[in-house]
Amino acid sequence: MKLNNMLPRTPYEGCLSSATDAGIILFGAGFDGTSSYRPGSRFAPAAIRAETLYSQENYSPYFRKDLSEKAIHDAGDLDLPFGNKGNALAMIEETIKQIVQKGKKPCMIGGEHLVTLAAVKAMLPAYPGLCIVQIDAHLDLMDELFGESLSHGTVMRRCCDLIGEKQRIFQGAIRSGSPEEYAFAEQHTRLFQFDCKGLIAALPELKGRPVYLTIDLDGFDPSLIPGTGTPEAGGIFFAEFIEFLQAASELNIVGCDLVELAPRIDPTNNSTIIAAKILRELLMIL
């Protein structure tokens, strides 16, 4: 299996399986062409990989597993056209289609949250009953942002359009949105505000159903991860995220992404270090 349009990178530490042998394909999609506040998430995939070389063990004490025990292949980063939103999304969609057609699970490192739309579009033909679980500070349910219907602020609205049915998107840690977005959420999504407690309690409803998991890093408290494009006061911490993952590990997760790290915003580099560890734990439950 060889994916097209990939820039080779030093692999994420511990993800050393060949593409043929792997059950999980990790790749970067560093597109941030619609970032409305602080751009820079295009640099996240390379930054996260670099941190794992020196600051991270492969072993997860939370799940008592080692990345090297899992069959994960790091395919590198898509060579995306930053000035062409449509082509960038089409490339991401085609890449994930290739991964799914080979019976493997995609794990995408963004990039801004709009990249999730391409992933969901690619996954739906293979998983018609697909549900989405979203950790995020923002509802992302605007119909348009600054006149654009395709944006990091509209991504979940467009996913709702694709899915069609109501309440197949479960949203946790939410603490920001317009009155119109909240009204839409009440009718169309399962909304759990401020933390993950309600979301964790609701996850058993998704057992046996295919689930796509999207983690926006601004869902975390900005004191933990300040290096993101649109930070919001409040949010979850690492221990609650592990509790969420432990509950989510019982689900049929068919793909996932980690988005909205803007590494150059945080001069301490702590945001990138923590994001790399969040990704390690995310990989453990695939």
N, C-alpha and C positions, 0 to 999 in steps of 0.2 A: 504494500500500500504506500503510495507516494502522493502527498498533497501538493497542489499547485500553488505558485505565487508565495512560497514561504522563504523568509530570510532565516538562515541558520543562526542559532544562538547557543551559547553555553547552556546546557540543559539545567532545568530546575533540579537541585540536588536530590538524588535518590530516584529520579524518574529516568531510568536507563534502559527500559525494555525497547526492543525494536518495534516499529509500527505494526509489523505482522503479528508479533506475539502479544502485543498489549491489548488489554480490554478497555483502557482509558486513554484518550488522546488529549493531551494538554497543548494549547496553542495560544498565542497572543493576538489580540485584535485592538491595537492601540489607536483607535479613532476617537478624536474629541472635537469634531468639526461643528457641533452645535452647543458646546459648553457656553452657558449664559453668564457665568460669573468668573470663576478662576479656571482657566484651561490648564492643560499639562498632563492629563491622564494618558495621553499617547505614549508617555515615557514609562508607564507603570510596568508593562511586562518585562522589559529588560532590567529595570531597577529591582523588581522582586527576585528575579533569578540571581542577580549579582549578590544580593544579601544572603541567599541560602548557602553560598560557598563558605562563609566565615561565621555567620551568627546563628546557625540553626542545625540541630541534629535531625536525622531522618526519623527518629523514633518519637512516637506520640505516647506520652504517659497517660493521656486521657483515654485513648482507645487501645493501648497496649499493642500497637502494631508499628511496623517500620515501613517507610515508603518503599524500600528495596524489596519488601515481601509482596508488594502489589505490582501488577503488570501495567506500568504507566509509561507512555512514550511522550516526550516533549518534542513536538514537531517544529518548534520555532515560532516566528511571528509572521503574520500576513503582511505583505508589502502593499499597504493600502494607499489609494490616491486621496490624500487629505483634502483636496479641494473639490472632490466629487462624492457627495453623500450617497447618491444612488448606486454608483459603482462599488463603493466601499461596502455597503450593506449587501449588495448582490454577491460580492466575493466571500463575505462571511457566511452567507446563506449556503452558497455552493460548497464551501469547505465543510460545514456541519452536515450537509446532505451526504457528502462522501463518507464521513466518519460513521454516520448512522447506517448507511447502506452496507457497510462492512460489519455491522453488528457490534460496534464499539460505542463507548460513551464519550461525548465531548465535554471538556472542561476548558472554558474560555477565560482568559485574563484580558479585561478591558483596560483602557478605553472607558468612554462615557457610557451611560446606561442605555443609549439608543441601540447599541450593538445587540442587546437582548432581543430586540424585535426581529432581527435577522435570524437569531437562533431559534426563536419560537416558530417562525415561518418555516424553517427547515425541518423542525421536529414534528410538526403537526401531521404531515402525510403518513409518517411511520407510526405516530401515536395520536389517533384522532380524538381520544378522550383526555388529551394532555391537560394537566392542571399546573398552575404556577404558584410557587411559594416565594414571596418577596420579603427580604429584610431591607428596610430603607427608612430614611427620615421623611421622605416626601412621597405623596400619593402618586405622582407622575401620571395623573389622570386628566391633565388639560387637553382640550380638543386642539388647541394650537398655542404656541408660545412665540411671541414676536412675529405673528403671522405665518409661522411654520407648523405644519401638521406632523412633521417628522422631527422630533427633538427629544433630548433627554428628559424633558418635562412632560412629554406626551406619550412616552413609550408604553406605559401600561394601558392607556386608553386605546392605542393601536393594537395592543395584544388582546384587549377585550373585543375589538372589532373582528380580529381573526378568529377567536374562539367562539364568539357568538353567544353561547350559553352563559347564564348568569352564575356568579359565585363559584367560578373555577379558578379565581385568583385569590390567594390568601395573603394578606398584607400585615406584616408585623413591624413594630418599633416606630410606626408612623407618628409624626408630630408636626407636620407642615403640609398645608394645602389651602386652596381657595374654598369659599363656601360652595361654589359650583362643583368642585372636585369631591368634597365631602358628600354632597347630595348624590352625586353619581355613584360614589362608593357604597352608600347605603342601599342602593338599588342593584348594584352589579358585582360587588366584590365582598369578600369576608374581611372586615377591617378590625385590626387589633392595635390599639394606640399605645404609644409611649414605651412599651417594652415587649418582651416575647412571651409573657406568662399566658395570656389568652391564646396566642397562636400555638404554643406548645400543647395546651389542653385540647385544641381543635385538630391537631395533626392526625389523630387516629381516624378521623373521617376520611382521610385520603388513602388509607391502607388498600393495597391492591390496585390502585390507579397510577398511571404514569405521571411522574412529577418532574417539572423543571424547576430548579432552585436558583434564584438570582440574589446575590448578596451585594448590595450597594454599601460601600464602606462608610458613607455618612449616616448609616443606621447606628453606628457606634458613637459613643460619647466623644465629642471633639477634643476633650482633654486626653483621650487615648489615641485618637487618630485625627490630628488637625490637618493633615495633608490630603485634603479632599476639596473638590470644587465648590460645594455649597454646604458648608457645615451648619448644623443646627444644634442649639442647646439641648441638653438631655441626651438620651440614647442609651444603648446597652453597653455592657463591659464584657470582657473576654469570658468570664465564668458563666454568664448567662448564655453567651453564644455556644459554649460547649454543651450546656444543658439542652439548648435547642437542637444541636447536632445529634446528641444522643437520642432524642425523641425522633428526629428526622431519619435516623439510621434504620428505622423500622419500615420506612417507605420504599417504594420502587422509584428511586431517583434515576432518571434516564439521561440527565445532562445538567450542567450547572455553569454559572459564571461568577466572577468576582470583578466588580467594576468601581470606577470613580476614585481610585487612588491617583493623586497628583503629587508625585514624590518630591518635586523641586520646591513645593510650597513649604515643606517642613525641613528647616535646616538641620535639625537634630537627627534626621533619618529614622526616627522612631516609628513614624507612620508606616514606612516601607518594611521595617523589620517586623512589625506586628502583622501587617498585611501578609507577609510571607508565611508567618505561623498560622494565620487564619486559613490560608490556602492549604497548608499541610493538613490541617484538621478536616477541611472540606474534602480533600482527596481521600481521607481515611474512610468516609462513609459511602463512597461511590462503589 
